[in-house]
Amino acid sequence: MFDGMNRRIVCMWFPRLASNRVLRACPIDGAFALVARQGNAERLHCLNAQAERAGLHRGMGLADARAFCPDLISRPATPEADARFLATLRRWAIRWCPWVGIEGADGLVLDVTGAAHLWGGEAAMLADMRARAARAGLDLRLGLGATRGAAWARAHCGTPDQPLDSLPVTALRLDGDTCTALERMGLRRIGDLAGAPRAPLARRFGPELLLRLDQALGRQDEPITPAPEPPHYGVRLTLSEPVGLLADAMAATERLLGALCAKLQAQNAGARRLVLTLFRVDRASQQVELRLAAPLRAPERILPLFERGLAEVDAGFGIDQIRLEATLVEPLPAQQTGLGATPQHVDRLTDLITRIGARIGLENVQRFLPADSHIPERSFLIVPAAYSAPESGWRGSPPRPLRLFPPEPITVTGSAPPARFHWRRMELHAARATGPERIAPEWWLADEGWRSGVRDYWRIDTRQGRRLWLFHTPQNPGWYVQGEFA
């Protein structure tokens, strides 16, 4: 009645988006619901059809839901995963038209103006949407109209072609209190509201009510803003003649790197993983993967790292196409090149880690980092060097031995540092003893080796040249060697 314009908008509403996402990966035969914490209570966030038929509804307390349906299967809701799934559906919906936007947390809006004839008309296009959604295991409700508001109203409160004036006022995307007040005034449908005087409505309910009404009727424009496509970090080069020499492949890779690094620089990003795919004339292909120790976008630093992998490629009868893609990208803001710039030795270290990691794996090139603990065994971490940054110094002033090993008992009596003792079949004589340093166990952590109590550590310099780290346990008298200084 109200929307006879030429513009055509489709609203795709997925009423069970969150539960559909979970059940697609792990089907469950029975009542199922996702649960979200609201305040101090756990409430139902999204249900499947079986749970709704059992009398459950959104916002219901989990305890009450289990009383109604003891066989209810629940999982915690993850809104972040639902948002990623909706973004995936937005890309899926581009098959029907190029102008697709996000509608709330569980819907899409499509501007199909001029595109319906490609599917045999609007009815055939809507039928195709329903069929594809059903095959994907998604519950879908559709609305079609000349405005975004009209399409939303029909998807949520009616049928795709239901007259707009017959729909309830809840179809205007108003809050619950406003809809309740309008119904008490006798304005239950959009047709009733459209025929009512506007000035009293504006004074009582504010401009939001009339704005939503005008958007649905086409009196106020409501644009559809599609989400921007993520940048694609990939380039391709087709060669006029097949090549098979390493020098030719390196030259082609250099051209691709220049174009790819320009894309990375425009986005203030750097590549952490690169995949070079070489297509041969016999339609076979080979890949050279390069994982970098730090995000990079400097072609002159990346190109030499490809040489080893390209040397192992079997060119066959020749390579006629090359594709380079950055499959893992991280932020890399612009850096100062003058005073205060990053030292060159840091870049050289990164390149060295990358070269070694290409042979043995980046995870196997490791570094030591200090840890916030006074327990010797917990005072350091061993982490991959490619995924961590070096720290300037170790916390704490007491010196620690370069070598640490599990405590090895020695036969000594008394609490004073031993003047002579046997260790590893050697007889050692103490020349100087420095200490003690008492270390207590960290009571909040369970450690079998430290439950015996405190330890008094001594640094013993022997006449034989050994510089050992010994400790004594007062609560259970005994002496142990745990480390050796350089």
C-alpha positions as CSV (number, residue, x, y, z in Angstrom):
1,M,0.0,0.0,0.0
2,F,2.7,2.5,1.1
3,D,5.8,1.2,-0.7
4,G,5.3,1.3,-4.4
5,M,8.8,2.6,-5.2
6,N,11.1,1.1,-7.7
7,R,13.8,0.2,-5.2
8,R,13.7,-3.4,-4.0
9,I,15.2,-4.5,-0.6
10,V,15.4,-8.0,0.8
11,C,15.9,-8.6,4.6
12,M,17.3,-12.0,5.5
13,W,16.6,-12.8,9.2
14,F,18.2,-15.8,10.8
15,P,16.1,-16.2,14.0
16,R,18.3,-19.1,15.3
17,L,21.6,-17.9,14.0
18,A,23.7,-18.8,17.1
19,S,22.1,-22.3,17.7
20,N,22.3,-23.1,13.9
21,R,26.0,-22.3,13.9
22,V,26.7,-24.7,16.8
23,L,24.4,-27.4,15.5
24,R,25.9,-27.3,12.0
25,A,29.3,-28.4,13.5
26,C,27.8,-30.8,16.1
27,P,24.2,-32.0,15.3
28,I,22.1,-32.8,18.4
29,D,18.8,-34.6,18.3
30,G,16.7,-33.0,21.0
31,A,16.2,-29.7,22.8
32,F,19.2,-27.5,22.6
33,A,19.9,-24.0,23.8
34,L,22.8,-21.6,24.1
35,V,23.2,-19.9,27.5
36,A,24.5,-16.4,28.3
37,R,25.1,-14.8,31.7
38,Q,22.9,-11.8,32.3
39,G,23.7,-10.2,35.6
40,N,24.0,-13.0,38.2
41,A,21.8,-15.4,36.3
42,E,22.3,-17.7,33.3
43,R,19.5,-17.3,30.8
44,L,18.7,-18.9,27.5
45,H,20.2,-16.9,24.6
46,C,19.2,-19.0,21.5
47,L,17.2,-22.1,21.1
48,N,16.5,-24.7,18.4
49,A,13.0,-25.6,17.3
50,Q,12.7,-28.6,19.6
51,A,13.4,-26.5,22.7
52,E,10.8,-23.9,21.6
53,R,8.2,-26.7,21.1
54,A,9.0,-27.8,24.7
55,G,7.8,-24.4,26.0
56,L,11.2,-22.7,26.4
57,H,11.9,-19.2,25.2
58,R,14.7,-16.6,25.0
59,G,15.5,-14.9,28.3
60,M,14.2,-17.8,30.4
61,G,16.4,-18.8,33.4
62,L,18.4,-21.9,32.9
63,A,17.1,-23.5,36.1
64,D,13.5,-22.9,35.1
65,A,14.2,-24.2,31.6
66,R,15.6,-27.5,33.0
67,A,12.5,-27.8,35.2
68,F,10.3,-27.6,32.1
69,C,12.7,-29.7,30.0
70,P,15.0,-32.0,32.0
71,D,16.6,-33.3,28.8
72,L,17.7,-29.9,27.6
73,I,21.3,-29.8,26.3
74,S,23.0,-26.4,26.8
75,R,26.3,-24.8,25.7
76,P,27.7,-21.4,26.5
77,A,27.0,-18.7,24.0
78,T,29.9,-17.0,22.1
79,P,28.8,-13.7,20.5
80,E,32.2,-13.2,18.9
81,A,31.8,-16.5,17.0
82,D,28.3,-15.5,16.0
83,A,29.5,-12.2,14.6
84,R,32.2,-14.0,12.5
85,F,29.6,-16.4,11.2
86,L,27.3,-13.6,10.2
87,A,30.2,-11.9,8.4
88,T,30.7,-15.2,6.5
89,L,27.0,-15.3,5.6
90,R,27.3,-11.7,4.3
91,R,29.9,-12.9,1.8
92,W,27.7,-15.9,0.9
93,A,24.8,-13.6,0.2
94,I,26.8,-11.6,-2.4
95,R,25.8,-14.3,-4.9
96,W,22.4,-12.7,-5.2
97,C,23.5,-9.0,-5.4
98,P,26.7,-7.0,-4.7
99,W,25.2,-4.7,-2.2
100,V,24.8,-6.6,1.1
101,G,25.0,-5.1,4.6
102,I,24.7,-6.4,8.2
103,E,21.2,-6.0,9.8
104,G,21.6,-6.2,13.6
105,A,23.2,-9.2,15.2
106,D,21.3,-11.9,13.2
107,G,20.3,-10.5,9.9
108,L,21.4,-9.2,6.5
109,V,19.9,-6.6,4.2
110,L,20.3,-6.8,0.4
111,D,19.6,-4.2,-2.2
112,V,18.4,-6.4,-5.1
113,T,17.2,-3.6,-7.3
114,G,17.8,-4.6,-10.9
115,A,19.1,-8.1,-9.9
116,A,16.0,-10.1,-9.5
117,H,15.6,-10.8,-13.2
118,L,18.9,-12.8,-13.1
119,W,17.1,-15.4,-11.0
120,G,13.9,-15.5,-12.9
121,G,12.0,-12.9,-10.9
122,E,11.7,-12.0,-7.2
123,A,9.7,-15.1,-6.3
124,A,12.3,-17.4,-7.8
125,M,15.1,-15.5,-6.1
126,L,13.4,-15.8,-2.7
127,A,12.8,-19.5,-3.3
128,D,16.5,-20.0,-4.1
129,M,17.4,-18.2,-0.9
130,R,15.2,-20.4,1.2
131,A,16.5,-23.6,-0.5
132,R,20.1,-22.8,-0.1
133,A,19.6,-21.8,3.6
134,A,17.8,-25.0,4.2
135,R,20.6,-27.1,2.7
136,A,23.1,-25.2,4.9
137,G,21.0,-26.0,8.0
138,L,19.9,-22.4,8.6
139,D,16.5,-21.1,9.7
140,L,15.6,-18.2,7.5
141,R,12.8,-15.7,7.3
142,L,12.6,-13.3,4.4
143,G,11.1,-9.9,3.8
144,L,10.8,-7.9,0.6
145,G,9.9,-4.3,0.2
146,A,10.7,-1.0,-1.4
147,T,12.4,0.2,1.8
148,R,14.7,-1.2,4.3
149,G,12.2,-0.7,7.1
150,A,9.4,-2.5,5.1
151,A,11.6,-5.5,4.3
152,W,12.6,-5.8,8.0
153,A,9.0,-5.5,9.1
154,R,7.9,-8.3,6.8
155,A,10.8,-10.6,7.7
156,H,10.2,-10.3,11.5
157,C,6.5,-9.8,11.7
158,G,4.8,-11.0,8.5
159,T,5.3,-12.6,5.2
160,P,7.5,-11.4,2.2
161,D,4.5,-9.8,0.4
162,Q,2.1,-8.9,3.3
163,P,0.7,-5.4,3.1
164,L,2.6,-3.1,5.3
165,D,-0.4,-1.4,6.9
166,S,-1.6,-4.7,8.3
167,L,1.6,-5.4,10.3
168,P,1.8,-4.6,14.0
169,V,3.6,-1.5,15.3
170,T,6.3,-3.8,16.7
171,A,7.5,-4.2,13.0
172,L,8.8,-0.6,13.1
173,R,11.9,-1.5,15.1
174,L,10.7,0.4,18.2
175,D,11.5,-0.4,21.8
176,G,9.0,-2.5,23.9
177,D,7.8,0.4,26.0
178,T,6.8,2.5,23.0
179,C,5.0,-0.4,21.4
180,T,3.1,-1.1,24.6
181,A,2.0,2.6,24.9
182,L,0.9,2.7,21.3
183,E,-1.2,-0.4,21.7
184,R,-2.9,1.0,24.8
185,M,-3.8,4.1,22.7
186,G,-5.5,1.8,20.1
187,L,-2.7,2.2,17.5
188,R,-2.0,-1.5,17.0
189,R,-1.0,-1.6,13.4
190,I,1.1,0.5,11.1
191,G,-1.9,1.6,9.1
192,D,-3.5,3.0,12.3
193,L,-0.3,4.8,13.2
194,A,0.1,6.3,9.6
195,G,-3.3,7.8,9.8
196,A,-2.9,9.4,13.3
197,P,-1.9,13.1,13.8
198,R,1.9,13.4,13.8
199,A,2.3,16.3,16.1
200,P,0.8,14.6,19.2
201,L,2.9,11.5,18.5
202,A,6.1,13.5,18.2
203,R,5.4,15.3,21.5
204,R,4.7,12.1,23.4
205,F,7.1,9.7,21.9
206,G,9.9,11.9,20.4
207,P,11.3,11.9,16.9
208,E,12.3,8.2,16.9
209,L,8.8,7.0,16.3
210,L,8.1,9.2,13.3
211,L,11.6,8.5,11.9
212,R,11.0,4.7,11.9
213,L,7.5,5.2,10.4
214,D,8.8,7.4,7.6
215,Q,11.7,5.0,6.9
216,A,9.3,2.1,6.5
217,L,7.0,4.1,4.3
218,G,9.8,5.5,2.1
219,R,9.4,9.1,3.2
220,Q,12.9,9.0,4.8
221,D,15.9,7.5,3.1
222,E,17.8,4.7,4.9
223,P,21.0,3.8,3.2
224,I,22.5,0.3,3.1
225,T,26.2,0.4,3.9
226,P,27.9,-2.9,3.0
227,A,30.8,-3.9,5.1
228,P,34.2,-3.3,3.4
229,E,35.9,-6.3,1.9
230,P,39.1,-7.2,3.7
231,P,42.3,-6.5,1.7
232,H,43.6,-9.4,-0.4
233,Y,47.3,-9.7,-0.2
234,G,48.0,-11.7,-3.3
235,V,49.5,-10.9,-6.7
236,R,49.9,-13.0,-9.9
237,L,52.3,-12.9,-12.8
238,T,51.7,-14.6,-16.2
239,L,54.9,-15.1,-18.2
240,S,54.9,-14.8,-22.0
241,E,57.4,-17.7,-22.2
242,P,57.9,-20.6,-19.8
243,V,61.0,-20.3,-17.6
244,G,63.0,-23.0,-15.8
245,L,66.2,-21.3,-14.5
246,L,66.5,-20.2,-10.9
247,A,67.6,-16.7,-11.9
248,D,64.4,-16.2,-14.0
249,A,62.2,-17.5,-11.2
250,M,64.0,-15.1,-8.7
251,A,63.5,-12.2,-11.1
252,A,59.7,-12.9,-11.4
253,T,59.5,-13.3,-7.6
254,E,61.2,-9.9,-7.2
255,R,58.5,-8.3,-9.4
256,L,55.7,-9.9,-7.4
257,L,57.3,-8.9,-4.1
258,G,57.4,-5.3,-5.1
259,A,53.7,-5.3,-5.8
260,L,52.8,-7.2,-2.7
261,C,54.9,-5.1,-0.4
262,A,53.3,-2.0,-1.8
263,K,49.9,-3.4,-0.8
264,L,51.2,-4.2,2.7
265,Q,52.6,-0.8,3.1
266,A,49.3,0.8,2.1
267,Q,47.6,-1.1,4.9
268,N,50.5,-0.6,7.5
269,A,50.9,-4.4,7.6
270,G,53.7,-6.9,7.3
271,A,53.7,-10.5,6.2
272,R,54.5,-13.3,8.6
273,R,53.9,-16.2,6.2
274,L,54.2,-16.1,2.4
275,V,53.2,-18.8,-0.1
276,L,54.7,-18.7,-3.6
277,T,52.9,-21.0,-6.1
278,L,54.5,-21.9,-9.4
279,F,52.3,-23.2,-12.2
280,R,53.9,-25.4,-14.9
281,V,52.9,-25.7,-18.5
282,D,51.7,-29.3,-17.8
283,R,49.2,-27.8,-15.3
284,A,51.1,-29.1,-12.3
285,S,52.0,-26.7,-9.5
286,Q,54.5,-26.5,-6.7
287,Q,54.5,-24.3,-3.6
288,V,57.3,-22.6,-1.7
289,E,56.2,-21.5,1.8
290,L,58.2,-18.9,3.7
291,R,57.6,-18.2,7.4
292,L,59.2,-15.1,8.8
293,A,60.4,-14.4,12.3
294,A,58.9,-10.9,12.3
295,P,56.4,-9.1,10.1
296,L,58.2,-7.7,7.0
297,R,57.4,-5.8,3.9
298,A,60.9,-5.0,2.6
299,P,61.4,-6.8,-0.7
300,E,65.2,-6.7,-0.5
301,R,65.1,-8.6,2.8
302,I,62.5,-11.1,1.8
303,L,63.7,-12.0,-1.7
304,P,67.0,-13.8,-0.6
305,L,65.0,-16.0,1.7
306,F,63.1,-17.6,-1.3
307,E,66.3,-18.7,-3.0
308,R,66.7,-22.0,-1.1
309,G,63.1,-23.0,-1.7
310,L,63.1,-22.0,-5.4
311,A,66.3,-24.0,-6.0
312,E,64.5,-27.2,-5.0
313,V,61.5,-26.6,-7.4
314,D,61.2,-29.0,-10.3
315,A,60.3,-26.7,-13.3
316,G,59.5,-29.6,-15.6
317,F,58.9,-28.2,-19.1
318,G,58.7,-24.7,-17.8
319,I,56.8,-22.4,-15.4
320,D,54.4,-20.0,-17.1
321,Q,52.5,-18.5,-14.1
322,I,53.5,-17.5,-10.6
323,R,51.3,-16.4,-7.7
324,L,52.5,-14.9,-4.4
325,E,50.2,-14.6,-1.4
326,A,50.7,-13.4,2.1
327,T,48.6,-15.9,4.1
328,L,49.4,-14.5,7.5
329,V,49.6,-10.7,8.0
330,E,50.2,-8.7,11.1
331,P,50.1,-4.9,11.8
332,L,53.4,-3.2,11.0
333,P,53.2,0.6,11.5
334,A,55.6,3.0,9.9
335,Q,58.9,3.3,11.7
336,Q,61.4,6.1,12.0
337,T,64.4,5.9,9.7
338,G,66.6,8.5,11.3
339,L,67.5,9.3,14.9
340,G,66.2,6.6,17.2
341,A,65.5,4.1,14.5
342,T,65.6,0.3,15.0
343,P,69.3,-0.9,15.1
344,Q,70.4,-2.9,12.1
345,H,71.5,-5.8,14.3
346,V,67.9,-6.4,15.2
347,D,67.0,-6.8,11.5
348,R,70.0,-9.1,10.9
349,L,69.0,-11.2,13.9
350,T,65.4,-11.5,12.5
351,D,66.7,-12.6,9.1
352,L,69.0,-15.1,10.8
353,I,66.2,-16.6,12.8
354,T,64.1,-16.8,9.6
355,R,66.9,-18.6,7.7
356,I,67.5,-21.1,10.5
357,G,63.8,-21.6,11.0
358,A,63.3,-22.4,7.3
359,R,65.6,-25.4,7.8
360,I,64.5,-26.7,11.3
361,G,61.2,-24.9,11.9
362,L,60.7,-21.5,13.6
363,E,59.3,-23.2,16.7
364,N,62.7,-24.9,17.2
365,V,64.6,-21.6,17.4
366,Q,64.1,-20.7,21.0
367,R,65.3,-18.0,23.5
368,F,65.3,-17.7,27.2
369,L,63.1,-15.0,28.9
370,P,63.0,-14.0,32.5
371,A,60.0,-15.1,34.6
372,D,58.6,-13.4,37.7
373,S,59.5,-16.1,40.2
374,H,62.3,-16.4,42.8
375,I,62.3,-20.2,42.4
376,P,65.3,-21.2,40.3
377,E,63.5,-23.7,38.2
378,R,60.7,-21.1,37.5
379,S,62.9,-18.0,36.9
380,F,63.0,-18.4,33.2
381,L,60.9,-19.4,30.2
382,I,61.9,-21.1,27.0
383,V,59.9,-19.7,24.1
384,P,60.1,-19.6,20.3
385,A,62.3,-16.6,19.3
386,A,60.1,-15.8,16.3
387,Y,57.0,-15.2,18.5
388,S,58.5,-13.3,21.4
389,A,60.5,-10.2,22.0
390,P,63.8,-10.2,23.9
391,E,63.9,-8.5,27.3
392,S,66.6,-6.3,28.5
393,G,67.5,-7.9,31.8
394,W,66.6,-10.5,34.4
395,R,64.7,-9.5,37.5
396,G,66.4,-9.6,40.8
397,S,70.0,-8.9,41.9
398,P,71.2,-12.3,43.3
399,P,73.4,-14.1,40.7
400,R,72.2,-17.3,39.2
401,P,74.3,-20.1,37.7
402,L,74.5,-20.5,33.9
403,R,73.7,-24.2,34.2
404,L,70.8,-25.5,36.3
405,F,70.0,-29.2,36.8
406,P,67.9,-31.3,39.2
407,P,69.3,-31.3,42.8
408,E,72.0,-33.9,43.3
409,P,72.6,-35.0,46.9
410,I,76.0,-35.0,48.5
411,T,77.0,-36.7,51.7
412,V,77.7,-33.8,54.1
413,T,76.6,-33.2,57.7
414,G,75.9,-30.0,59.5
415,S,74.4,-26.7,58.4
416,A,77.7,-24.9,57.7
417,P,79.1,-24.9,54.1
418,P,81.2,-28.1,53.6
419,A,85.0,-27.7,53.4
420,R,85.3,-30.9,51.5
421,F,82.8,-33.0,49.6
422,H,82.4,-35.6,46.8
423,W,80.3,-34.8,43.7
424,R,80.1,-36.7,40.5
425,R,83.0,-38.9,41.5
426,M,85.2,-35.9,42.2
427,E,86.6,-34.8,45.5
428,L,86.3,-31.0,45.8
429,H,87.7,-28.6,48.4
430,A,85.9,-25.3,49.1
431,A,88.1,-22.2,48.8
432,R,85.3,-19.6,49.4
433,A,81.6,-19.8,50.4
434,T,79.2,-16.9,49.7
435,G,75.7,-16.9,51.3
436,P,73.3,-17.9,52.4
437,E,70.3,-16.9,50.3
438,R,67.2,-18.3,51.7
439,I,64.4,-19.1,49.2
440,A,61.0,-20.1,50.5
441,P,58.5,-22.2,48.4
442,E,55.6,-20.4,46.6
443,W,52.7,-21.7,48.7
444,W,50.1,-20.9,46.0
445,L,51.7,-23.3,43.5
446,A,51.9,-27.1,43.9
447,D,55.4,-28.3,43.4
448,E,56.6,-31.7,44.8
449,G,60.2,-30.6,44.8
450,W,59.6,-27.6,47.0
451,R,57.0,-28.9,49.5
452,S,59.8,-29.9,51.9
453,G,60.3,-26.3,53.0
454,V,62.9,-23.5,52.7
455,R,66.3,-23.8,51.1
456,D,69.5,-22.0,52.0
457,Y,71.6,-21.5,48.9
458,W,75.4,-21.0,48.9
459,R,77.9,-20.2,46.2
460,I,80.9,-22.4,46.6
461,D,84.2,-21.7,44.8
462,T,86.4,-24.8,44.9
463,R,90.2,-25.1,44.6
464,Q,89.7,-27.3,41.6
465,G,88.1,-24.5,39.6
466,R,84.5,-25.5,40.0
467,R,82.0,-22.8,41.0
468,L,78.9,-24.6,42.3
469,W,75.6,-23.7,43.7
470,L,74.7,-25.7,46.7
471,F,71.7,-25.5,49.0
472,H,70.9,-26.9,52.5
473,T,67.4,-27.9,53.7
474,P,67.2,-27.0,57.5
475,Q,63.8,-28.8,58.1
476,N,65.2,-32.1,56.7
477,P,69.0,-31.7,57.0
478,G,70.8,-32.4,53.7
479,W,73.0,-30.8,51.1
480,Y,72.4,-30.7,47.3
481,V,74.2,-29.4,44.2
482,Q,71.8,-27.7,41.8
483,G,73.9,-25.5,39.5
484,E,77.3,-24.5,38.2
485,F,78.5,-21.0,37.5
486,A,80.6,-20.3,34.3
